[in-house]
Amino acid sequence: MTSRSTALARPRFASAVALALVGALAAGCGGSSPEDGASSAPTGSGPGSGTSSSPTGGASGSTAPSSSGSATGPVTAGSCARQKAAALTEEQALGQLLMVAFDTAASRTALDSLIEEQHVGNVIYLGGWDGAERVKATSAHLQEQATEDATAGIPLLLAADQEGGEVRQLRGEGFSKPPTAKVQAQMSSSELTAAAKGWAGELKAVGINVNLAPVTDTVPAEIGKANEPIGKWGRQYGSDPATVTKASTAFLKGMIDGGVMGTVKHFPGLGRIKSNTDFNATGITDTVATPKDPYLAPFTAGVKAGAGLVMVGSAKYPGLDKTNTHAMFSKPIINGLLRGQLGYDGVVITDDMNAKAVRSIPADERAVSYIEAGGDILLTGDPESVPTMIEAIAEKARADEDFANLVETSVLRVVALKERMGLISCG
């Protein structure tokens, strides 16, 4: 890949000229917003819903138009995010689109080379980390790797799955034991928000800035524990969308109030499938869901409540995509349903791209298909797949102008989210 010697001297991908977006980015570098985009914020959830230093708000930024070939709509972003995104080299830009697993059994320096050489911009803790002091020291070390050369000085999103019940990646001294979502749902909204704000404080204290929660899947009562990914573990807030909406938004509000960005998952819902997509390639089809599915309501509510990320799963939904493509590779589901029908212009992140449900697809194809569908951050539990995925995206962008536009748009979304969270500033 070719790095730019001066920011915006030419389009980022030399043989795939993304003129519309690059022009918009250039306008942002001058400190003024482009004139060709609306200035209104989307449904209260986009990553550029402001330039404030907290995740909870701020003035709306300007929107960058997508080119005629782009599969996504305008992106709301402030001029600072545009400036930072525009200054990234090609390698640094692509690195912002990766979130890589850091296993608890690995050494503290295990991801250093990926951040330095592959410019990886985001990390998730997996495997059950014990003790706040260890996590805090690891987070500090990881952020120290986000140098000017590695990420242009843009800090990492450091994420954890801290839902409650059995799903708690951070345990031991310094961390509470939140109950299962089903138990959380029995609290009043104010009680749950207050509790979640406290849990967020524990995460923030150890350097975690993203919680991949709350779960907004609805598990029908008649399925219950037979639903392996969610119901078996009591991860659902309830068996009806109204209950899930009320509790999940209360949890989300507490996370954001506590300074940690929340994520709604697993779009468009895992509540009706039988098998866990992490470990199975069959039994992962929801034959009921349609674009008018009432089970979409908790996701819509989470988007409106300010979720900075929406995680898309790897199950299949023939009623939403007649090709029966895995959700994370489905343009009708990500671009059509989530971005179109729900009006979400924020960051979309995958469930684990190394899951059994999709592992038979080569890593390079997974990466390209996801970006083509309208997604942004690729989360992988397999660090060794990172170079392959990055190079595949780069090669496709060099050869395909429309795809290059999608990449540039995704990079801008991620950087705008980091601005919203107060991780970057241009003051």
N, C-alpha and C positions, 0 to 999 in steps of 0.2 A: 504494500500500500504506500501511497505517496503522502507525506506530510506537507502542510503548507508552511512556507517560510514566513509569510505574513498573513494575518487573519483576513479572510475574505478576499484574498488576492484573486482567487478563482473558485469555482464550485469545489466542494470537498471531494467528490468523486469525479476525477478528471474526465472519464469517458461517459459519465451519466450526469448530464447537466441539469441540476435542480435549480433552475433560475428563479422561480417564484419564491421559494422559501429562502434561498440564499439572499435574495434582494431584501426580503423582510428582515432577516437577521442583520444585514448590513445597516438597515435603518435603525435597528435597535442599538447598534454600537455607537451611533451618533447621539444617543441619549434621547431620541424622540421616537414615538411609535409610528409605524407605517400608517398611511392614510386609507389603505384599502381593506381594513378589517374593522368589524364592529368592536366597540369597546366594552360591551356588556358582558358580565360573567355568565357562565352557563348555569346549571341547576344547583349551584352552591357547592360543587364538589371538585371542580377542575384543579389541576395542580398549580395553575397560575391564577388562582382566585384572589391573589393579592401578592404584595411584596413585603408583607409584614414579617417580623421575626418570630412569630408564633404560628403554630399550625392552624389556628382557629379563625383567621380572617385576614382582613386588609382590603385595600382598594383593588378593584379589578384591573387587570392589565389589558393590553391590546391583543388582538387575535391575528395570527398569521394565516393567510389563505393557503390552502393546499392546491397543488396544480391539478389540471384536468385529469391527470392520470392517477392521482392519489386516491386511495381507498378510504381516506379518513377526512373528517371535516376540519374546521378551523381549530387552532390551539390557542388557548388563552395564556398569555405569558407577559410578564413585565419586561422592561428594557434591560434590566440587569441580567435576567435569565438569557435573553437573546444575546447579549454581549458575551456572556460566559460560554454559551453553546457555540457561538460563531468562532470563538478563539480556539476551540479544541482542534487538535490534529485529527486526521481520520482515525488513527488508532485509538486515541483518547475518546473520541466520540462513540466508537463501537463498544468500548469498554463500559460506557455508561449503561449499556443495554444488557449487561450480565449481572446476575446475582448468584454467587457461588457458595456452596455449603462449606462450613468450617466444622468438621467433626470434632467432638470433644476428645477423641483419642489422639488427635494430631498434635504436633508440636506447635508452639506459638508462632513460629515462622513459616508454617506450612503453606500459607497463601502469599507469602511475600513476593515470590517470583511471578505469580500470576498477576498481581497488582502492578508490579514494576514492568514486566515484559509484555503482558497482554492488556494492561491498563484497565483491569477489572474495577468497576466503580461501586460494587455493592456486595455485601456478604450476609449470609444467614447462618445463625448458630443452630447446629443439629446434633443429636446424639445424647442430649441430657447433660448440661453443664452444671457442675456442682460448686456453689459458693460464689457470693457476690464479688469478693476480692479478686478471684481468678478471672471472672468475666470482665470486671472493670479494667484490669491490667491488660487483658487481651484486646479489649476494645480500643484502649489507648494505643497499643502497639499497631493495630490495624490502621487507625486513623493517621498514625505517623507515616505509614507507607503511601498515603495519598499525597504525594509530592507534586511539585510543578511538572516534573518529567512524566510521572505516572498518570495523574488524573487532572493535570493543570491546576492542582491545588484544590480541586473540588472534593469535599469530604464524602465519605462512603455512607450509603444507607446501610445501617447495621440492624438486622431484623432477627426476630425470634417468634416462634409459635408459642404464645403464652395465653392460651384460651382459658384454661382451668381444668379441673379434673385430671384425667390421665395425660392430657396434652399440655405439658409444661416443659419447655426445653431448658429453663433456668430453674434450678432447685437448690435446696440447702440453705445455709445461713445467709440471711439478707433478702430472701425471697419468701413471700407469702405462699399459701396453698389455696388459690382461688377454687371454689367449688365448680362442679360441672355446670354447663350452660343451663341444663334443666333445673338445677337448684338456683342458679342466678336468676332465672326467670320468675322465681317465687318472691323475689325482692320487689319493692316498689321501684319505680323508675329513678326516683331521687336517691334511694339507697344504693342501687346498682351503679349509678353514675358516680357517687361518692366513693364506693369501693373500687371501681375501675380507675378512678383518678389516683387513688393510693397505690394500686398495682402499677400504674404508669410511672409513678414517682420512683418505684424500685427499679424499673427498667431504665429510666432516664439516668439514675444515679450510677449505673454501670455502663453507660454509653450506648444503650440500645435506643434507637430513634424511630423504629418501625415495629409495630406488632402485627403479625399476620393473623389478625382476629378483628372483629368477631365472625363466627360462623353464621351465615344467613341462609343456610339450607333448612328447608322444612321437611321433616320426616313424618309421613302420614302415620296415624296411630295404628292402623292395621298392619303396617310394616314394622315399625318399632325397631327392636334390636336385630331383626333380620337384615336391616340395612347396615352392611359391614363398615363402611367408612365413617358414618356419623352416628346412627342410632345405637349401634352396638356399644358405643362408649359414652352415650349420653351427651354428645357434643351439640345436639340441637337444643334451641331454646323452647321449642314446642312443636306440636303437630298441626298447627294452623298458622297461616301467614300473619295474622294479626298479633298473636303472641310473640312470634319470632321478631316481627317488626318492632314492637314495643321494647322488648328486652335488648335486642341487638343494637338499636339506636341509643339506648341508655348507656350500654357498655362503650359504644363508639364515642359518645360525647365525653365520657369520663377519661378515656385514653387521650383524646385530643386536648381536653382541659389540663391533663397532667403532662403535656408536652411530648407525647408520643403519637406518631401518626398511625391511624387505624386502617385496616384492610377488610373489605367485605369479600366473602368467599363461600362456596366455590361456584362461580357463575357458570351456567344458569341454574345450578342446583344439583346436589348429589343425593337428595333425600329419597328418591324413588328407585335407585339402582340397587342391585343385590350385592355385588362384589366391590372390594376396595381397589381402586385403580392403581394404587401403589404396587399391588402384588398380583393383579389379575388383568388379563387382556380380554376376558369374556365376562358376561354378567354385568356389563357396565353401560347398558343402553336404557335410557328413559324413553319409553314409547308413548308417554302421556303428554309431555310438555309441548305447548304451542306458543306462538307469540302473545297470546292472551292469557297465558298461564297465571293464575293468582299467586303461585309460588314465586313469581318475579317481584312481588310487592316489597319484601324485605330488602332486596337489592336496590330497588328504586329509592326506598327510604334512606338506605345507607349512603347512596350517592348524594341525595339532597341534604343529608346531615353532615356532609363534609369529608367522607372517606377519601383519602389521598390515593388509594390504590384499590383496584378490583382484581381479585384473583380468578382466573378462568381455569376450569378443570379439564380433565382429559376423557370424560365420559362422552357418550354419543347420544344425539337427540334427533332422530329422523323427522320429528314434527317441526323442528327448527331449521334443519339443514337436510334436504332430501337426499344429499349424497352420503349421509350418515358419517360424515367426517368427525373426528375427535374435536371437541369444542375449541380447544386451543389452536386448532388449525383451520377453523371455520370462519370464513368471511361473513356469511349470513348471521352467525352468532355474535362475533365480536364487533364487526363494523356495522352490520345491519341492525341487530337487536340492541346491543349494549350502547354503541355510540349513536345509532340513529334513533331507535324507538325510545330508549331511556335518556338520551341526550347527554351521555357522559363523554367528556373530552379529556379526562385525566389519564393517569398511568394505569395500563393494564399489565398485570404480571401473571406468568404461568404458575400453575401448580408444578411440582417437580417434573422437569422434562426428561428425567431419567426413570420415570415410573414404568412399571411393567406394561401398562396399557399402551404405551407408545414406543417402547424400547426397540421393537422390531424395525422401526423406521430409522434409517441412518441419521446420525446426529446432524449432518449438514442439511439434510432435507427438513428435519424438524425445525431448525433455526430459520431457514428461509420461509417455510410455510407459515410459521407463526407471524413473522413480520408482514408477510403478504396478507394475512387475515386481519391486520390492524392492531396487533399487539405491540408491546413496548419492551418490558424487561423479561428476559429469559432466566428463570430460576432453575438451576441444575444441582442435583446432589452428586454429580460426577465431575470433579474439577478437571479431570483429564480430557473431557470433551470440549472444554472451553476453546482452545486454539482452533479446533476443527469448525466449531460453530461461528466463531468470529470471522475466520477466513471465508467461509461459505457466504456469509452476509456481505462481506467486502467484495467478493468476486461478482455476486449477483448485482450489487449496486454499480459496479463499474460498467456492467453490460446493459443495464436496464434503468433508464431515466426514471420511470414511474416508481420502481422499487427504491431507487436512491432517494426520491422524495419522501417515501414512507420512512426510511431510516432517519433522515434529517428531522422529520416531524417527531418521531419517537424520542430522539435525543433531546429535542427541545422540551418535550413533555417531562422527561426525567429531570432535566436541569431546572425546569420551572417548579417542579415539586420540591426540589431541594431548596430553591429560593423561598418558597412558601413556608417551609419548615425552619427557615432561619439558618440553614447551613452555609449559604453563600450570601454575599452582599457586595455592592459596588460603591459603597460610601467612601 
